[in-house]
Amino acid sequence: MQVKTITELFTEHNTIFRKINYLLLDGVNIAASNMPAEYSFIEEYIDILSEYYNNLGYKLENYDNNFYLSVVRKDRYTSFEYFSKSETFLGMYLSLKYFQNTDNPVFYAEEILKELFSLFPLESLYEIFVKRMQNFHESHRRVDTITESYAKTLRQLNRYNFIDIVEGTISNIHNSLMEVKGSIKRFFELALELYDKEKEEVEFEDVLNIFIKDTDFEIDVEDN
């Protein structure tokens, strides 16, 4: 039977369609490299699936052999969410690391965190990974909180199929060896879009507000 409609596709290939639909709506990259069956299925039925997701308010995209969804129109019926502030920031940073080491994009998560601590003020990292604060002051507890949130962010990037664990476990991901996958280049494109702007300097908030859920920073006062 030649499948021509989304109803026929769902009927004839119920199991794989439901799996792909769940993954895409959950923000996962379906890569040819490690999801060949799912990737080939989308390729085969690209026209039907593109029309289906377009009717739901999404666009089925392919970037460097990775299928994923982008949001065409966002409303209260759209379940798909943008990446968080920390996911966007870390995704862009890892995309830079990827292009610097394309032959072997494998890194220890702990070393990446050390680099971030050496490159950015603690207050900025706290704002990215935790929240913005008035009267910020440094403490060991704040460093530990950033580290915990960094690990949580890595788990999310792993779930989205941007990174893979080479050595270690998901529960101890901040001490693991990870491979940054080609899908991370999606974040590099975001960074390039920033620098294509006409103005010479790019505000820190502009970097964070491209792909995040909340564009306004909440200022909370935390007890000492």
C-alpha positions in Angstrom: 0.0 0.0 0.0 1.3 3.4 -1.0 1.0 5.8 2.0 -0.3 9.2 1.0 -1.8 10.7 4.1 -0.9 11.1 7.8 -3.8 8.8 8.7 -2.4 6.0 6.5 1.1 6.6 7.8 -0.1 6.4 11.4 -2.1 3.2 10.6 0.6 1.4 8.6 3.6 2.4 10.8 2.1 3.1 14.1 5.0 2.1 16.4 7.8 4.0 14.7 5.6 7.0 13.9 4.6 7.4 17.6 8.3 7.1 18.6 9.4 9.7 16.2 6.6 12.0 17.0 7.4 11.8 20.7 11.1 12.4 20.1 10.6 15.4 17.8 8.0 17.1 20.1 10.4 16.5 23.0 13.1 18.5 21.3 15.3 15.6 20.4 17.6 15.7 17.3 17.0 12.6 15.2 20.5 12.0 13.7 21.4 9.8 10.8 24.5 8.7 12.7 22.8 7.0 15.7 19.1 6.8 14.8 19.4 5.4 11.2 16.0 3.7 11.1 14.1 6.8 12.5 16.1 9.1 10.2 15.4 7.0 7.1 11.7 6.8 8.0 11.4 10.6 8.1 13.3 10.9 4.8 10.9 8.5 3.1 7.8 10.3 4.3 9.2 13.8 4.5 6.4 15.4 2.6 3.6 13.9 4.7 5.4 14.6 8.0 6.3 18.2 7.0 2.7 19.0 6.2 1.6 17.3 9.5 3.9 19.3 11.7 3.3 22.5 9.8 -0.4 22.1 10.6 0.5 21.8 14.3 2.6 25.0 14.2 6.0 23.5 13.7 8.6 23.2 10.9 10.4 20.0 10.3 14.0 21.0 9.7 17.2 19.1 8.6 20.6 20.5 9.5 23.7 18.5 8.7 21.8 15.1 8.7 19.8 15.9 11.9 16.0 16.2 11.8 14.4 18.4 14.4 11.4 20.7 14.9 11.4 24.5 15.1 8.4 26.5 16.1 6.5 28.4 13.4 3.9 29.8 15.7 3.9 29.7 19.5 0.6 29.6 21.3 -0.9 27.8 24.4 -1.6 24.7 22.3 2.1 24.3 21.3 3.7 21.9 23.7 7.3 22.3 22.3 9.4 24.6 24.4 12.5 26.6 23.6 15.8 25.7 25.2 16.5 27.1 28.6 19.0 29.9 29.2 21.7 27.5 30.4 21.1 25.1 27.6 21.5 27.9 25.0 24.6 29.2 26.6 26.3 25.8 27.1 25.2 24.7 23.6 26.9 27.7 22.0 30.0 27.2 24.0 30.2 23.4 23.2 29.6 24.3 19.5 32.7 26.4 19.6 34.6 23.6 21.2 33.3 21.2 18.5 34.6 23.4 15.7 38.0 23.7 17.4 38.3 19.9 17.6 36.2 18.5 14.7 38.5 15.5 14.3 37.9 14.3 17.9 35.3 16.4 19.7 35.6 14.5 23.0 35.9 16.4 26.3 35.8 15.8 30.0 32.8 17.6 31.4 34.8 18.7 34.5 37.4 20.4 32.3 34.7 22.3 30.4 33.3 23.6 33.7 36.8 24.7 34.8 37.1 26.6 31.5 33.8 28.4 32.2 34.9 29.4 35.7 38.1 30.8 34.3 36.5 32.7 31.4 33.3 34.2 33.0 32.6 36.0 36.3 31.0 33.8 38.9 28.0 36.2 39.0 27.4 35.8 35.3 27.6 32.0 35.5 25.2 32.1 38.5 22.8 34.2 36.4 23.0 31.7 33.5 22.8 28.5 35.4 20.7 29.5 38.4 19.1 32.9 38.5 19.9 36.6 38.6 20.5 38.2 42.1 20.8 41.6 43.6 23.8 42.1 45.8 25.5 39.0 44.6 28.5 37.8 46.6 30.7 34.7 46.0 30.6 31.6 48.2 31.4 27.9 48.0 27.7 27.2 48.2 27.1 29.3 45.0 29.9 27.4 43.2 28.3 24.1 44.2 24.9 25.3 43.0 26.4 26.3 39.6 28.1 22.9 39.3 24.8 21.1 40.1 22.9 23.1 37.5 25.7 22.6 35.0 25.3 18.8 35.4 21.6 19.1 35.0 22.1 21.1 31.8 24.4 18.5 30.4 21.8 15.8 31.0 19.3 17.8 29.0 21.7 18.3 26.1 22.3 14.5 26.3 18.6 13.9 26.1 18.3 16.2 23.1 21.0 14.2 21.3 23.6 17.1 21.3 26.1 15.1 23.3 26.8 11.5 24.2 28.5 9.9 27.2 31.7 8.1 26.2 32.9 7.2 29.7 30.8 7.6 32.9 27.2 7.7 33.7 24.2 10.0 33.3 23.9 10.4 37.1 27.6 11.4 37.3 27.7 13.3 34.1 29.8 16.3 35.3 32.7 13.8 35.9 32.2 12.0 32.6 33.9 12.0 29.2 31.5 13.2 26.6 31.4 13.4 22.8 29.9 16.6 21.3 27.9 15.6 18.3 27.4 17.3 15.0 23.9 18.4 15.9 25.5 21.0 18.3 26.2 23.1 15.2 22.7 24.3 15.4 23.8 26.5 18.3 26.8 27.8 16.3 24.4 29.1 13.7 22.6 31.0 16.5 25.9 32.6 17.6 26.7 33.6 14.0 23.3 35.2 13.7 24.1 37.4 16.6 27.3 38.6 14.9 25.6 39.3 11.6 23.7 42.1 13.3 24.6 45.6 12.2 25.6 46.9 15.6 29.2 46.5 16.6 28.7 45.2 20.1 26.3 42.5 21.2 24.7 42.8 24.6 25.0 39.8 26.9 21.2 39.6 27.2 20.9 39.3 23.4 23.1 36.2 23.5 20.9 34.6 26.1 17.6 35.6 24.7 17.7 33.9 21.3 16.4 30.5 22.2 15.1 30.7 25.8 11.7 30.3 27.4 11.7 33.6 29.4 13.2 36.7 27.8 13.0 38.8 30.9 15.4 38.1 33.8 13.8 37.7 37.2 15.8 39.3 39.9 15.5 37.4 43.2 17.0 38.1 46.5 18.5 35.1 48.2 19.2 34.9 51.9 22.8 34.5 52.9 
